[in-house]
Amino acid sequence: MPKREKSKRLQVVITEEQDSLLTKTAYQLSSQERLVSKSEVVRLGIEMLNKAVEEGKLDPKVLSSLEKEESSD
């Protein structure tokens, strides 16, 4: 029997708009055979973001959206 992968719990504060986007994305990725959770969407997003950074394919506009959030805090 394979070992269970260690995991960590991360708590973040997100806006209602971001939560709505998570829900919408989970719904779009789901099928009758398999429902995709918002947590799975977040994990997939982390992997995709890391891949884009490593390959130098990160759209600079992504970072500007983070700067907007920080300035509104």
C-alpha positions as CSV (number, residue, x, y, z in Angstrom):
1,M,0.0,0.0,0.0
2,P,1.5,3.4,-1.0
3,K,2.4,5.9,1.7
4,R,0.0,8.8,2.0
5,E,1.4,12.0,0.7
6,K,2.0,14.6,3.5
7,S,-0.1,17.7,3.2
8,K,-0.2,21.1,4.8
9,R,-3.2,23.2,5.6
10,L,-3.1,26.8,4.4
11,Q,-5.6,29.4,5.3
12,V,-5.9,32.5,3.1
13,V,-8.4,35.3,2.9
14,I,-10.0,35.8,-0.5
15,T,-12.5,38.2,-1.9
16,E,-16.0,37.2,-2.8
17,E,-15.1,37.7,-6.4
18,Q,-12.2,35.2,-6.1
19,D,-14.4,32.7,-4.3
20,S,-16.9,33.1,-7.1
21,L,-14.2,32.4,-9.6
22,L,-13.1,29.3,-7.7
23,T,-16.7,28.0,-7.7
24,K,-17.1,28.8,-11.4
25,T,-13.9,27.1,-12.3
26,A,-14.6,24.0,-10.2
27,Y,-18.0,23.7,-11.9
28,Q,-16.5,24.1,-15.4
29,L,-13.9,21.4,-14.6
30,S,-16.5,19.0,-13.2
31,S,-18.3,16.3,-15.0
32,Q,-21.1,13.9,-14.2
33,E,-18.4,11.3,-13.4
34,R,-16.3,13.5,-11.2
35,L,-16.9,16.7,-9.2
36,V,-13.9,19.0,-8.8
37,S,-13.7,20.8,-5.5
38,K,-12.5,24.4,-5.0
39,S,-9.5,23.0,-3.1
40,E,-8.5,21.0,-6.1
41,V,-8.8,24.1,-8.3
42,V,-6.4,25.9,-5.9
43,R,-3.9,23.0,-6.0
44,L,-4.1,22.9,-9.8
45,G,-3.6,26.7,-9.9
46,I,-0.5,26.5,-7.8
47,E,1.0,23.8,-10.0
48,M,0.1,25.8,-13.2
49,L,1.5,29.1,-11.8
50,N,4.7,27.4,-10.7
51,K,5.2,25.8,-14.2
52,A,4.6,29.2,-15.8
53,V,7.2,30.9,-13.6
54,E,9.7,28.2,-14.1
55,E,9.2,28.3,-17.9
56,G,9.3,32.1,-18.0
57,K,5.8,32.3,-19.3
58,L,4.1,34.3,-16.6
59,D,2.0,37.1,-17.9
60,P,3.2,40.3,-16.1
61,K,-0.4,41.4,-15.8
62,V,-0.9,38.7,-13.2
63,L,1.4,40.5,-10.8
64,S,-0.4,43.8,-11.3
65,S,-3.6,42.2,-10.0
66,L,-1.8,41.3,-6.8
67,E,-0.5,44.8,-6.4
68,K,-4.0,46.2,-6.7
69,E,-5.1,43.9,-3.8
70,E,-2.3,44.9,-1.6
71,S,-3.0,48.6,-2.1
72,S,-6.6,48.2,-1.1
73,D,-5.7,46.5,2.3
